[in-house]
Amino acid sequence: MEISIIALPLLASIISGFFGKFIGDRNSEIVTSFLVTISAILSCVVLYDVVINQYLENIVIAKWISSGSLDVNWSIKIDPLSSVMLVVVTSVSSLVHIYSIGYMSHDPHKPRFMAYLSLFTFAMLMLVTSDNFIQLFFGWEGVGLCSYFLIGFWFKKETANAAAIKAFLVNRVGDFGFALGIFLIFYLFGTVNYSEVFELIPTIIDKKLVFLGINVNAIDLICLLLFVGAMGKSAQILLHTWLPDAMEGPTPVSALIHAATMVTAGVFLVVRCSPIYEYSELALNVITIVGMSTAFFAATVALVQTDIKKIIAYSTCSQLGYMFFAAGVGAYNVAMFHLFTHAFFKALLFLGSGSVIHAFKDEQNINKMGGVWKKLPYTYTLMIIGTLALTGFPFLSGFYSKDAIIEFAYLKGNTTGYYAAGIGIITAFLTSIYSWRLMFKTFHGDYNNKDIKIEETHESPLVMLIPLFFLSIGAIFAGFFFKELFIGYDSGGNFWQESIFFLNPLSNEHPPFWFLIMTPVLVILSIPLAYYLFVKNKNLPTQIVDSNKPLYHFLLNKWYFDELYENIFVIPSKKLGLFLWKFFDVKLIDGFGPDGISAFIKKCSIKANKFQSGFIYQYAFVMLLGFSALLTFLIVR
């Protein structure tokens, strides 16, 4: 059964990718959706077995690499952590596959698209079920490659091509750090298998290494290098610039990549490596700072964006920040809890936005929407549910997980934890403001689209709405039903068992009552505030913008990270490449190499060709000259 979970998406990809032209578009969609759905059902069975029977297994499929002390198997590791990820990945992926049947109905390349989706799912499953760092890296790179295919699916669009290349290159920066971390692990331990590495970690607590001329603790260095990889894949600040641009891909891609799969890989990596991170206070503090900075940064940028998908994308970036600073304060189970709940309501919001875009004939600017909540009643209702869950409205999924993160950051009791908790509360308020701004400007107020008549807008077909309905159930109930299992007092020792390592048990205390109610109160108050700003008094936001133009442009230009990287890295690299091409390649290598030699031979052949005239007297004259030269040489010598 476990092998089937991994194999079925791969089989779906092969069938649709290689035989899609023969079986047709409809059959490709049905086959891929059916096989991935079967994989999702089997994943739920595995999770049930893990929860009820405490099922643990490490299935070795094949011997992969055996070279010296390096022994790597292709394995399927089933434990609480991997079983949760299996459910998240396959369930969201299956719903995205079904949704794509309706959303991509007019696309001429549906088999290729479905093949990419299934292959992406397979790569992610390989990542989460690995029992060693090499297989993890294989899945890691597979996910990166598939994201390139999916983001740039509409390859005739220049912006889509640029976004795909950007995502690929930025992730390579993080992957370089990740690879160095794996090399260092093998150098220190002679193995890359999780169980062996985690067991040997306590033996190198005091070991020092020289890195870039600096004496550093070996564990700190391993953790920081691995975290660089996580930053790239999970779009944390400094390596986040690829995520908003990735919205150039089809909306189902956005839901799959940015809700449950690729961007959560970094969080999964940190949690999986908790037996290492627990011994590195420096790395945990860095993770906390990066996480809370990302959460705040993305929330501020989302406040002023007008593209419906980019707003949700920055929301993803912000929520990933929450997950990271939860891991940074040692609450790995809480990070996984938020990852779990986030997958449902974020996929719901992305697919809901796709339904809106579908209704507006590919329009994505929220300023060109409005007044359609009666025309799109099902999409509107379902997106309301997703928005409430995202903002942490009481008793929906996001409420339980987000509040738990803020509480555990406060209970950490150090300066970093207090700062993280404060930033978490502020970010929660900002999240609520920009989320309701999206809802009110999209569905309420006056209809603002001059290109499409309001009568032409319509609700999405049933095949697109059914996945939204199932995701809404998760957005409402996932937090309530899984809270005790994931973050209950005994969850660390009971459910998670050894899949998550705690050097010191998490605090069982509660923050002060005023602290507990602060976030829910702000979230509730933000709804009428946003309604007043974006529906009742639309001039007020304009006045605020006019009086704060520098700040507005700062946020609109995403803190100028793209411009900064353009001037520091892109432009100098292009100039250097142009110089190397024109001088070294064209003038030196080509000039003295193939071009120079070929030109010389050509000139010589042209000269020599003149002697081949066919006249005997010319040949006799040349022979006479040669004989004279030879005779002269012999006399002189």
SULLIN-V874314 format. One record per run of one state. SS is the DSSP state (a for helix, b for strand, c for the rest). FROM is the first residue (numbers start at 1). LEN is the number of residues. Records with the same first field share a line. If there is no record, write none. Layout:
SS=FROM-LEN  FROM-LEN
//
This chain:
c=1-1  24-1  54-3  68-2  79-1  104-6  129-3  152-6  190-3  205-3  212-2  234-7  249-2  261-1  273-1  278-3  303-4  329-3  360-5  369-8  392-5  412-3  444-10  457-5  488-25  537-1  548-1  557-1  593-1  610-6  637-1
a=2-22  25-29  80-24  110-19  133-19  158-32  194-11  218-16  241-8  251-10  262-11  274-4  281-22  308-21  332-28  366-3  377-15  397-15  415-29  454-3  462-26  513-24  538-10  549-8  558-35  594-16  616-21
b=57-11  70-9  132-1  193-1  208-4  214-4  307-1  365-1
//
